Amino acid sequence: MAQLASRDAPGRLEVVRAFVNTRNIEAGTDVLATPVDLAEWLAARHLASPGLRLEVSARRAATELREALRTLLLAHNGHDVDTALAVEVLNQVSASAGVRPVMAPDGAVDYAVADGGGIGALGGIVAIVYTAEGNGVWTRLKACSADACQWAYYDASRNRASRWCHMQVCGNRAKGQTFRARKAKR
């Protein structure tokens, strides 16, 4: 239910938000259930050519990357999570895809991907993360604090203190649980 009102991220960072949200923890669904689903999802976001054939190993790599990103987004939201493995996954995808910085004529730094296959498409997602970090917006992409949700959302608040993907759903649930726990202690 919380996923109905998630906040979109600016520009291409929305691709990363949408990628993390291909797994709906609350509903127990996964949009990337098969290699064909993954290929179609990547092609629809211009990360891969239409008709790309992927192996099961590419889907496995995609789900590892997705959960690594979710771990980093939880860290952005103040959760005490071990990010070492998540960073290692991003670095492995980056190296395998040949992600490298390139300078634009206007002096802006972007990232190019050498591999054109499935790992290259995943490298494209990592390249978006690198660009967002360089632009100072990466840490605004967060995962909801509700354990049953963990939906990725963009924190557009001035003080960057948003904790839930949707205050009226996950925020109210959390506050209700806290209230009931306090009341039970009395």
Residue frames as a rotation matrix with the C-alpha (Angstrom) as fourth column:
MET 1
0.567 0.824 0.000 0.00
0.824 -0.567 0.000 0.00
0.000 0.000 -1.000 0.00
ALA 2
0.389 -0.485 -0.783 2.81
0.223 -0.775 0.591 2.42
-0.894 -0.405 -0.193 0.80
GLN 3
-0.541 -0.716 0.441 4.19
0.565 0.080 0.821 1.98
-0.623 0.693 0.361 -2.68
LEU 4
0.244 0.737 0.630 1.26
0.969 -0.164 -0.183 3.82
-0.032 0.655 -0.755 -4.25
ALA 5
0.974 0.204 0.101 2.54
0.203 -0.979 0.027 7.23
0.105 -0.006 -0.995 -3.20
SER 6
0.276 -0.942 -0.189 6.32
0.803 0.118 0.584 6.92
-0.528 -0.313 0.789 -3.41
ARG 7
0.689 -0.079 -0.720 8.28
-0.204 -0.975 -0.089 9.99
-0.695 0.208 -0.688 -4.43
ASP 8
0.848 -0.362 0.386 10.04
0.507 0.347 -0.789 9.98
0.152 0.865 0.478 -7.79
ALA 9
0.115 -0.904 -0.413 13.70
0.560 -0.284 0.778 10.87
-0.821 -0.321 0.473 -8.03
PRO 10
0.549 0.076 -0.832 14.94
-0.452 -0.811 -0.372 13.58
-0.703 0.581 -0.411 -10.40
GLY 11
0.109 -0.547 -0.830 16.27
-0.993 -0.092 -0.070 12.74
-0.038 0.832 -0.553 -13.85
ARG 12
0.041 -0.197 -0.979 17.92
-0.485 0.853 -0.192 9.39
0.874 0.483 -0.061 -14.47
LEU 13
-0.861 -0.326 0.391 18.12
-0.487 0.302 -0.820 8.71
0.149 -0.896 -0.418 -10.72
GLU 14
0.092 0.972 0.214 14.48
-0.950 0.151 -0.275 7.68
-0.300 -0.178 0.937 -11.09
VAL 15
0.331 -0.048 -0.942 15.75
-0.564 0.791 -0.238 4.58
0.757 0.610 0.235 -12.95
VAL 16
-0.724 -0.651 -0.229 17.69
-0.160 0.482 -0.862 3.53
0.671 -0.587 -0.453 -9.85
ARG 17
-0.624 0.582 0.522 14.67
-0.713 -0.150 -0.685 4.15
-0.321 -0.799 0.508 -7.60
ALA 18
0.404 0.827 -0.390 12.45
-0.915 0.369 -0.164 2.13
0.008 0.423 0.906 -9.93
PHE 19
-0.056 -0.527 -0.848 15.06
-0.418 0.784 -0.459 -0.65
0.907 0.328 -0.264 -10.14
VAL 20
-0.940 -0.271 0.207 15.16
-0.283 0.283 -0.916 -1.06
0.189 -0.920 -0.343 -6.36
ASN 21
-0.386 0.881 0.272 11.37
-0.721 -0.104 -0.685 -1.04
-0.575 -0.461 0.676 -6.31
THR 22
-0.203 0.290 -0.935 11.11
-0.765 0.549 0.336 -3.96
0.611 0.784 0.110 -8.74
ARG 23
-0.566 0.077 -0.821 10.97
0.462 0.854 -0.239 -6.07
0.683 -0.514 -0.519 -5.57
ASN 24
-0.015 0.664 0.748 7.97
-0.613 -0.597 0.518 -5.27
0.790 -0.450 0.416 -3.43
ILE 25
-0.894 -0.429 -0.131 8.79
-0.147 0.556 -0.818 -6.67
0.424 -0.712 -0.560 0.01
GLU 26
-0.621 0.708 0.336 5.35
-0.630 -0.195 -0.752 -5.91
-0.467 -0.678 0.567 1.43
ALA 27
0.411 0.833 -0.371 3.46
-0.885 0.265 -0.384 -7.66
-0.221 0.486 0.846 -1.38
GLY 28
0.068 -0.481 0.874 6.10
-0.173 0.857 0.485 -10.37
-0.983 -0.184 -0.025 -1.89
THR 29
0.881 0.280 0.381 6.40
0.323 0.234 -0.917 -9.72
-0.346 0.931 0.116 -5.63
ASP 30
-0.179 -0.959 -0.219 9.34
0.116 -0.242 0.963 -9.34
-0.977 0.147 0.154 -7.99
VAL 31
0.686 0.428 -0.589 8.96
-0.445 -0.393 -0.804 -7.63
-0.576 0.814 -0.079 -11.37
LEU 32
0.058 -0.785 -0.617 12.28
-0.982 0.068 -0.179 -9.19
0.182 0.616 -0.766 -12.44
ALA 33
0.505 0.268 0.821 11.18
-0.599 0.793 0.110 -12.80
-0.622 -0.547 0.561 -11.86
THR 34
0.660 -0.268 0.702 12.82
0.556 0.802 -0.217 -14.13
-0.505 0.534 0.678 -15.05
PRO 35
-0.480 -0.875 -0.067 15.69
0.526 -0.349 0.776 -13.16
-0.702 0.337 0.627 -17.37
VAL 36
-0.391 0.429 0.814 13.06
0.825 -0.229 0.517 -12.14
0.408 0.874 -0.264 -19.96
ASP 37
0.706 0.663 -0.249 11.38
0.697 -0.590 0.408 -9.83
0.123 -0.462 -0.878 -17.43
LEU 38
0.239 -0.727 -0.644 14.77
0.455 -0.502 0.736 -8.29
-0.858 -0.468 0.211 -16.64
ALA 39
-0.673 -0.525 0.521 15.62
0.679 -0.159 0.717 -7.77
-0.293 0.836 0.463 -20.32
GLU 40
0.032 0.784 0.619 12.26
0.824 -0.371 0.428 -6.10
0.565 0.497 -0.658 -20.98
TRP 41
0.764 0.223 -0.606 12.62
0.592 -0.617 0.519 -3.87
-0.258 -0.755 -0.603 -17.90
LEU 42
-0.138 -0.918 -0.371 16.12
0.466 -0.391 0.794 -2.77
-0.874 -0.064 0.482 -18.94
ALA 43
-0.649 -0.063 0.758 15.06
0.757 -0.155 0.635 -2.13
0.078 0.986 0.148 -22.56
ALA 44
0.401 0.894 0.199 12.05
0.831 -0.446 0.332 -0.06
0.386 0.033 -0.922 -21.45
ARG 45
0.825 -0.158 -0.543 14.46
0.262 -0.745 0.614 2.23
-0.501 -0.649 -0.573 -19.56
HIS 46
0.898 -0.434 -0.066 16.94
-0.239 -0.356 -0.903 2.47
0.369 0.827 -0.424 -22.45
LEU 47
0.333 -0.803 0.494 19.63
-0.774 0.066 0.630 0.53
-0.539 -0.592 -0.600 -20.59
ALA 48
-0.525 -0.440 0.729 19.63
0.046 0.840 0.541 -2.38
-0.850 0.317 -0.420 -23.06
SER 49
-0.798 0.219 -0.561 18.63
-0.598 -0.176 0.782 -3.04
0.072 0.960 0.271 -26.65
PRO 50
0.263 0.935 0.236 15.17
-0.890 0.330 -0.316 -4.48
-0.373 -0.127 0.919 -27.23
GLY 51
0.829 0.149 -0.539 15.33
-0.402 0.829 -0.389 -8.23
0.389 0.539 0.747 -27.70
LEU 52
-0.228 -0.949 0.220 18.43
-0.858 0.089 -0.506 -8.68
0.461 -0.304 -0.834 -25.55
ARG 53
0.621 0.351 -0.701 18.69
-0.054 0.911 0.409 -12.29
0.782 -0.216 0.584 -24.43
LEU 54
-0.040 -0.595 0.803 19.85
-0.923 -0.287 -0.258 -12.75
0.384 -0.751 -0.538 -20.87
GLU 55
-0.325 -0.166 -0.931 20.94
0.107 0.972 -0.210 -15.81
0.940 -0.168 -0.298 -18.94
VAL 56
0.685 0.549 -0.479 19.84
0.473 0.164 0.865 -16.74
0.554 -0.819 -0.148 -15.43
SER 57
-0.103 -0.825 -0.556 23.22
0.994 -0.097 -0.040 -15.46
-0.021 -0.557 0.830 -14.21
ALA 58
-0.727 -0.101 0.679 22.32
0.268 -0.953 0.145 -11.94
0.632 0.287 0.720 -15.41
ARG 59
0.350 0.907 0.234 19.10
-0.045 -0.233 0.972 -12.04
0.936 -0.351 -0.040 -13.39
ARG 60
0.560 -0.227 -0.797 21.06
0.803 0.386 0.454 -13.24
0.205 -0.894 0.399 -10.36
ALA 61
-0.573 -0.820 0.017 23.53
0.807 -0.567 -0.167 -10.35
0.146 -0.082 0.986 -10.83
ALA 62
-0.402 0.516 0.756 20.62
0.012 -0.823 0.568 -7.91
0.916 0.237 0.325 -11.16
THR 63
0.680 0.706 -0.199 18.99
0.196 0.086 0.977 -9.07
0.707 -0.703 -0.079 -7.94
GLU 64
0.155 -0.719 -0.677 22.34
0.988 0.115 0.104 -8.86
0.003 -0.685 0.728 -6.12
LEU 65
-0.770 -0.422 0.479 22.80
0.480 -0.877 -0.001 -5.31
0.421 0.229 0.878 -7.41
ARG 66
0.022 0.878 0.478 19.24
-0.001 -0.478 0.878 -4.38
1.000 -0.020 -0.009 -6.49
GLU 67
0.785 0.298 -0.543 19.63
0.484 0.251 0.838 -5.59
0.386 -0.921 0.052 -2.90
ALA 68
-0.263 -0.920 -0.291 23.06
0.965 -0.244 -0.100 -3.96
0.021 -0.307 0.951 -2.62
LEU 69
-0.639 0.110 0.762 21.46
0.172 -0.944 0.280 -0.68
0.750 0.310 0.584 -3.64
ARG 70
0.496 0.868 0.016 18.65
0.109 -0.080 0.991 -1.21
0.862 -0.489 -0.134 -1.12
THR 71
0.378 -0.453 -0.807 21.28
0.922 0.259 0.287 -1.69
0.079 -0.853 0.516 1.61
LEU 72
-0.714 -0.680 0.164 22.93
0.676 -0.731 -0.087 1.61
0.179 0.049 0.983 0.65
LEU 73
-0.313 0.688 0.655 19.53
-0.035 -0.698 0.716 3.35
0.949 0.201 0.243 0.62
LEU 74
0.679 0.471 -0.563 18.81
0.505 0.256 0.824 2.03
0.533 -0.844 -0.064 4.11
ALA 75
-0.162 -0.828 -0.537 22.17
0.982 -0.189 -0.005 3.47
-0.097 -0.528 0.843 5.20
HIS 76
-0.709 -0.033 0.705 21.11
0.301 -0.918 0.259 6.81
0.638 0.396 0.660 3.68
ASN 77
0.255 0.912 0.321 18.12
-0.139 -0.294 0.946 6.65
0.957 -0.286 0.052 6.01
GLY 78
0.002 -0.369 0.929 20.28
-0.916 -0.373 -0.146 6.18
0.401 -0.851 -0.339 9.10
HIS 79
0.945 0.326 0.006 20.00
-0.306 0.881 0.362 2.40
0.113 -0.344 0.932 9.46
ASP 80
0.090 -0.924 0.372 23.00
-0.855 0.120 0.504 0.63
-0.511 -0.363 -0.779 10.95
VAL 81
0.951 0.210 0.229 23.71
-0.047 0.826 -0.562 -1.73
-0.307 0.523 0.795 8.06
ASP 82
-0.006 -0.978 0.207 26.96
0.174 0.202 0.964 -3.21
-0.985 0.042 0.169 6.81
THR 83
0.776 0.344 -0.529 27.58
-0.366 -0.438 -0.821 -1.50
-0.514 0.831 -0.214 3.48
ALA 84
-0.217 -0.976 -0.034 30.90
-0.613 0.109 0.783 -3.22
-0.760 0.191 -0.622 2.69
LEU 85
-0.492 0.082 0.867 29.33
0.476 0.859 0.188 -6.06
-0.729 0.505 -0.462 0.68
ALA 86
0.614 0.788 0.050 26.96
0.521 -0.357 -0.775 -3.65
-0.593 0.502 -0.630 -1.07
VAL 87
0.534 -0.513 -0.672 29.85
-0.614 -0.782 0.110 -1.45
-0.582 0.354 -0.732 -2.16
GLU 88
-0.522 -0.745 0.415 31.75
-0.285 0.611 0.739 -4.53
-0.804 0.268 -0.531 -3.31
VAL 89
-0.007 0.620 0.785 28.80
0.721 0.547 -0.425 -5.57
-0.693 0.563 -0.451 -5.50
LEU 90
0.879 0.320 -0.353 28.64
0.048 -0.797 -0.602 -2.10
-0.474 0.513 -0.716 -7.09
ASN 91
0.146 -0.920 -0.364 32.39
-0.752 -0.343 0.564 -2.13
-0.643 0.191 -0.742 -7.69
GLN 92
-0.509 -0.292 0.809 32.24
0.152 0.895 0.419 -5.61
-0.847 0.336 -0.412 -9.26
VAL 93
0.448 0.739 0.503 29.43
0.708 0.050 -0.704 -4.61
-0.546 0.672 -0.501 -11.62
SER 94
0.793 -0.189 -0.579 31.27
-0.326 -0.935 -0.141 -1.40
-0.515 0.301 -0.803 -12.47
ALA 95
-0.238 -0.971 -0.006 34.50
-0.612 0.145 0.777 -3.26
-0.754 0.189 -0.629 -13.28
SER 96
-0.397 0.139 0.907 32.77
0.463 0.884 0.067 -6.02
-0.793 0.447 -0.415 -15.26
ALA 97
0.609 0.735 0.298 30.78
0.664 -0.267 -0.698 -3.50
-0.434 0.623 -0.651 -17.31
GLY 98
-0.338 -0.819 0.464 33.76
0.935 -0.349 0.065 -1.23
0.108 0.456 0.884 -17.91
VAL 99
0.793 0.609 0.009 32.15
0.596 -0.779 0.192 1.83
0.124 -0.147 -0.981 -16.33
ARG 100
-0.323 -0.938 -0.129 34.47
0.942 -0.332 0.050 4.79
-0.090 -0.106 0.990 -16.79
PRO 101
0.240 0.392 -0.888 34.25
0.368 -0.883 -0.291 8.55
-0.898 -0.257 -0.356 -16.38
VAL 102
-0.236 -0.270 0.934 34.04
0.961 -0.205 0.184 10.71
0.142 0.941 0.308 -19.50
MET 103
-0.536 -0.039 -0.844 34.25
0.337 -0.926 -0.171 14.49
-0.775 -0.376 0.509 -19.73
ALA 104
0.421 0.733 0.534 31.58
0.870 -0.161 -0.465 16.40
-0.255 0.661 -0.706 -21.65
PRO 105
-0.151 -0.499 0.853 32.48
0.744 -0.626 -0.235 19.54
0.651 0.599 0.466 -23.64
ASP 106
0.479 0.410 0.776 30.86
-0.131 -0.841 0.525 21.68
0.868 -0.353 -0.349 -20.93
GLY 107
-0.441 -0.784 0.437 33.17
-0.617 -0.089 -0.782 20.16
0.652 -0.614 -0.445 -18.31
ALA 108
0.364 0.639 0.678 30.55
-0.925 0.337 0.178 17.94
-0.114 -0.691 0.713 -16.70
VAL 109
-0.793 -0.609 0.022 31.61
-0.608 0.793 0.039 14.41
-0.041 0.017 -0.999 -15.84
ASP 110
0.473 0.877 -0.084 29.43
-0.881 0.471 -0.039 11.54
0.005 0.093 0.996 -16.97
TYR 111
-0.311 -0.550 0.775 30.01
-0.522 0.780 0.345 7.80
-0.794 -0.297 -0.530 -17.09
ALA 112
0.133 0.257 -0.957 30.18
-0.955 0.292 -0.054 5.48
0.265 0.921 0.285 -20.07
VAL 113
0.356 0.061 0.933 29.80
-0.455 0.883 0.116 1.70
-0.817 -0.465 0.342 -20.13
ALA 114
-0.526 -0.682 -0.508 31.99
-0.794 0.179 0.581 -0.52
-0.305 0.709 -0.636 -22.32
ASP 115
-0.923 0.191 0.333 29.92
0.223 0.973 0.059 -3.73
-0.313 0.128 -0.941 -22.20
GLY 116
-0.691 0.687 -0.222 26.75
-0.680 -0.516 0.521 -3.72
0.244 0.511 0.824 -24.30
GLY 117
-0.458 0.510 -0.728 25.14
0.170 0.854 0.491 -6.85
0.873 0.101 -0.478 -22.86
GLY 118
0.528 0.766 -0.367 23.33
0.441 0.122 0.889 -7.59
0.726 -0.631 -0.273 -19.64
ILE 119
0.134 -0.548 -0.826 26.24
0.969 -0.102 0.225 -6.65
-0.207 -0.831 0.517 -17.39
GLY 120
-0.809 -0.397 0.433 26.57
0.520 -0.828 0.212 -3.42
0.274 0.396 0.876 -19.37
ALA 121
0.016 0.906 0.423 22.94
0.159 -0.420 0.894 -2.59
0.987 0.053 -0.150 -18.66
LEU 122
0.696 0.165 -0.699 23.56
0.688 0.124 0.715 -3.16
0.205 -0.978 -0.027 -14.94
GLY 123
-0.387 -0.897 -0.215 26.70
0.909 -0.410 0.075 -1.04
-0.155 -0.166 0.974 -15.29
GLY 124
-0.463 0.324 0.825 24.43
0.328 -0.802 0.499 1.69
0.823 0.501 0.266 -16.64
ILE 125
0.686 0.713 -0.144 22.54
0.348 -0.148 0.926 1.63
0.639 -0.685 -0.350 -13.35
VAL 126
0.334 -0.665 -0.668 25.81
0.893 -0.004 0.450 1.94
-0.301 -0.747 0.593 -11.42
ALA 127
-0.619 -0.556 0.554 26.84
0.731 -0.667 0.147 4.81
0.288 0.496 0.819 -13.73
ILE 128
0.175 0.770 0.614 23.64
0.217 -0.638 0.739 6.64
0.960 0.004 -0.279 -12.76
VAL 129
0.802 0.048 -0.595 24.56
0.592 0.057 0.804 6.15
0.072 -0.997 0.017 -9.08
TYR 130
-0.195 -0.966 -0.168 28.04
0.952 -0.228 0.206 7.59
-0.238 -0.120 0.964 -9.72
THR 131
-0.510 0.072 0.857 26.57
0.465 -0.815 0.346 10.59
0.724 0.575 0.382 -11.52
ALA 132
0.583 0.800 0.141 24.05
0.244 -0.339 0.909 11.19
0.775 -0.496 -0.393 -8.71
GLU 133
0.499 -0.501 -0.707 26.88
0.837 0.066 0.544 11.05
-0.226 -0.863 0.452 -6.16
GLY 134
-0.566 -0.773 0.286 28.81
0.824 -0.539 0.174 13.63
0.020 0.334 0.942 -8.17
ASN 135
-0.347 0.546 0.762 25.71
0.214 -0.745 0.632 15.83
0.913 0.383 0.142 -8.35
GLY 136
-0.936 -0.127 0.329 25.13
-0.274 -0.327 -0.904 15.60
0.223 -0.936 0.271 -4.60
VAL 137
-0.080 0.989 0.124 21.72
-0.966 -0.107 0.234 13.93
0.245 -0.102 0.964 -4.82
TRP 138
-0.347 -0.111 -0.931 22.64
-0.197 0.979 -0.043 10.27
0.917 0.169 -0.362 -4.26
THR 139
-0.950 -0.100 -0.296 22.15
0.248 0.334 -0.909 10.39
0.189 -0.937 -0.292 -0.48
ARG 140
-0.576 0.816 0.039 18.63
-0.772 -0.529 -0.352 11.78
-0.267 -0.233 0.935 -0.93
LEU 141
0.074 0.552 -0.831 17.57
-0.609 0.684 0.401 8.45
0.790 0.476 0.387 -2.41
LYS 142
-0.626 -0.209 0.751 16.52
-0.775 0.276 -0.569 6.36
-0.088 -0.938 -0.335 0.61
ALA 143
-0.541 0.521 -0.660 14.74
0.170 0.836 0.521 3.16
0.824 0.170 -0.541 1.54
CYS 144
0.310 0.799 0.516 11.71
-0.471 -0.342 0.813 3.40
0.826 -0.495 0.270 3.79
SER 145
-0.567 -0.558 0.606 12.45
-0.766 0.086 -0.638 2.77
0.304 -0.825 -0.476 7.47
ALA 146
0.377 0.763 0.525 9.53
-0.857 0.502 -0.114 0.36
-0.351 -0.407 0.843 7.78
ASP 147
-0.544 -0.682 0.489 11.02
-0.502 0.732 0.461 -3.15
-0.672 0.006 -0.740 7.76
ALA 148
-0.084 0.615 0.784 8.01
0.453 0.724 -0.520 -4.57
-0.888 0.312 -0.339 5.94
CYS 149
0.876 0.442 -0.194 8.28
0.086 -0.538 -0.839 -1.91
-0.475 0.718 -0.509 3.22
GLN 150
-0.054 -0.996 -0.064 11.82
0.308 -0.077 0.948 -0.69
-0.950 0.032 0.311 2.42
TRP 151
0.628 0.373 0.683 10.44
0.766 -0.138 -0.628 1.02
-0.140 0.917 -0.372 -0.68
ALA 152
-0.524 -0.852 0.006 12.92
0.822 -0.503 0.266 3.37
-0.224 0.144 0.964 -2.36
TYR 153
0.692 0.705 0.158 11.90
0.722 -0.680 -0.130 7.02
0.016 0.204 -0.979 -2.44
TYR 154
-0.279 -0.741 0.611 13.51
0.636 -0.619 -0.460 10.40
0.719 0.260 0.644 -3.02
ASP 155
0.142 0.243 -0.960 13.75
0.937 -0.344 0.051 12.61
-0.318 -0.907 -0.277 0.06
ALA 156
-0.106 -0.094 0.990 12.94
0.667 -0.745 0.001 16.09
0.737 0.661 0.142 -1.20
SER 157
0.804 0.427 -0.413 12.55
0.586 -0.460 0.667 17.56
0.095 -0.778 -0.621 2.29
ARG 158
0.730 -0.508 0.457 14.66
-0.340 -0.850 -0.402 20.61
0.593 0.138 -0.793 3.08
ASN 159
0.296 -0.623 0.724 16.39
-0.943 -0.072 0.324 19.02
-0.149 -0.779 -0.609 6.04
ARG 160
-0.173 -0.354 -0.919 16.76
-0.655 0.738 -0.161 15.58
0.736 0.574 -0.360 4.38
ALA 161
-0.783 -0.131 0.608 15.14
-0.610 0.351 -0.710 13.95
-0.120 -0.927 -0.355 7.42
SER 162
0.262 0.918 -0.296 12.31
-0.944 0.307 0.117 12.02
0.198 0.249 0.948 5.79
ARG 163
-0.549 -0.474 0.688 12.14
-0.691 0.720 -0.056 8.46
-0.470 -0.506 -0.723 7.17
TRP 164
-0.223 0.585 0.780 9.22
0.257 0.807 -0.532 6.83
-0.941 0.082 -0.330 5.39
CYS 165
-0.845 -0.053 0.531 8.20
0.532 0.005 0.847 6.47
-0.048 0.999 0.024 1.77
HIS 166
-0.287 0.818 0.498 4.78
0.093 -0.494 0.864 7.81
0.954 0.294 0.066 2.70
MET 167
-0.901 -0.131 0.413 3.99
-0.354 -0.325 -0.877 9.39
0.249 -0.937 0.247 6.05
GLN 168
-0.092 0.971 0.220 0.26
-0.994 -0.104 0.045 8.59
0.067 -0.215 0.974 5.86
VAL 169
0.698 0.315 -0.642 1.00
-0.347 0.934 0.081 4.86
0.626 0.166 0.762 5.52
CYS 170
0.184 -0.714 -0.675 4.37
0.552 0.643 -0.530 3.72
0.813 -0.275 0.513 6.85
GLY 171
-0.702 -0.447 0.554 4.83
-0.122 -0.691 -0.713 6.74
0.701 -0.568 0.430 9.12
ASN 172
0.049 0.821 0.568 1.42
-0.903 -0.206 0.377 6.29
0.427 -0.532 0.731 10.71
ARG 173
0.694 0.139 -0.707 2.04
0.015 0.978 0.207 2.57
0.720 -0.154 0.677 11.17
ALA 174
-0.267 -0.906 -0.327 5.34
0.507 0.156 -0.847 3.25
0.819 -0.392 0.418 12.94
LYS 175
-0.688 0.052 0.723 3.85
-0.491 -0.768 -0.412 5.93
0.534 -0.639 0.554 15.15
GLY 176
0.420 0.906 0.062 0.91
-0.735 0.299 0.609 3.66
0.533 -0.301 0.791 16.00
GLN 177
0.465 -0.341 -0.817 3.27
0.366 0.914 -0.173 0.83
0.806 -0.219 0.550 16.96
THR 178
-0.661 -0.738 0.138 5.28
0.233 -0.376 -0.897 3.18
0.713 -0.561 0.421 19.18
PHE 179
-0.328 0.636 0.699 2.09
-0.806 -0.574 0.145 4.44
0.493 -0.516 0.700 20.82
ARG 180
0.686 0.636 -0.353 0.81
-0.401 0.736 0.546 0.91
0.607 -0.233 0.760 21.47
ALA 181
0.076 -0.752 -0.655 4.20
0.528 0.588 -0.613 -0.18
0.846 -0.300 0.442 22.88
ARG 182
-0.783 -0.336 0.524 4.26
-0.175 -0.689 -0.703 2.80
0.597 -0.642 0.480 25.27
LYS 183
0.044 0.909 0.414 0.70
-0.886 -0.156 0.437 2.14
0.462 -0.386 0.798 26.33
ALA 184
0.627 0.152 -0.764 1.46
0.004 0.980 0.198 -1.55
0.779 -0.127 0.614 26.98
LYS 185
-0.422 -0.871 -0.251 4.38
0.376 0.083 -0.923 -0.60
0.825 -0.484 0.292 29.25
ARG 186
-0.557 0.300 0.775 2.07
-0.695 -0.679 -0.236 1.47
0.455 -0.669 0.587 31.47
